């Protein structure tokens, strides 16, 4: 009746059949869904909707039905205020609709930690460093040839392609899984391996974050708007065109190779943990025995930087991937490891003292490396103008 079925059939046909309907499967399968089918068949001899999503039931965190009398009910306004509306939206969308949702503040905290904080930390890392460097975005169609940048662009354009397909199929859940995986890879691999590149990767950071904000606009509208408006001078992310993927930027082979590289690093980190050798301690050699995996020189360099080894050797082999580390520590390697440990301690002191990221300091300490190169390394990494003699490690501004 609200769509004027009996009074304005032309208007009604503009809305019939519905493209998409959704409700709790348990409660509406034989009620609303069946009633729509039955009435539509009788009145119009056709279906009344094209796509239906029947989802699980929202329960309390204790697994019980939510009731005020049981003390596990959460008022919407209270929940939105305490959780944050974007966190609440992502909590619902990223949950498998085939399963019941245990709704509550602990669940929301996990969602926030798993996704929102991870993305915000990426954004904050870029903003903090770009401001210090006074970097400004430039209109350029030139694509970076750095292997990390190429990999991230490939992952981004694959994400655009996959997210678009998921949403066109009314499958927001699978889209969130892919987006979360991308943000995790962005944080734990790209940012991790790009910290020393800084200005060389700012353009990539900028482009990816702006594009990601557009992808996130339907899911987390406020977070997407905050990131987009802070990075651009445009009015709103919600007035932008939906991003389109570029096939030429998608390199499936590179993505597979990078997966192998990360697997190699994971195995080698496990060896370090087992032998109780910290990553800060350089080692002379990593040997990779694989079943025909080809590793380019660029990828070998990534492995060396991630694992803090001087040399990477690849041997052909059959069966599963294997790695081994030369754990013999020479005096030179030990001295370098001690210098890296000093850098870590000084960085902790900088943090406790509230130093700005670009603030110069002086450092006093009882033992400094004799090697001038290691002294210069410590100065560069900690922004120290002088390494002074002292009874204990201290910094001064």
Secondary structure, DSSP 8 states (H G I E B T S, - for coil): -TT-TTT-HHHHHTS-SEEEEEEEHHHHIIIIIHHHHHHHHHHHSS-SEEEEEEE--EEETTSS---GGGT----HHHHHHHH-HHHHHHHHHTS-TTS-EEESHHHHHHHIIIIIHHHHHHHHHHHHHHHHTT------------HHHHHHHHHHHHHHHHHHHHHHTT-HHHHHHHHHHHHHHIIIIIIHHHTTTGGGGHHHHHHHHHHHHHHHTTTSHHHHHHHHHHH-SSS-GGGS------GGG--HHHHHHHHHHHHHHHHHHHHHHHHT--TTS-EEEEEEEESS----HHHHHHHHHHHTEEEEEEEE-SSS-EEEE-----HHHHHHHHHHHHHHHHHHHHHHHT--TT--EEEEES---S-HHHHHHHHHHHTEEEEEE-SS-EEE-
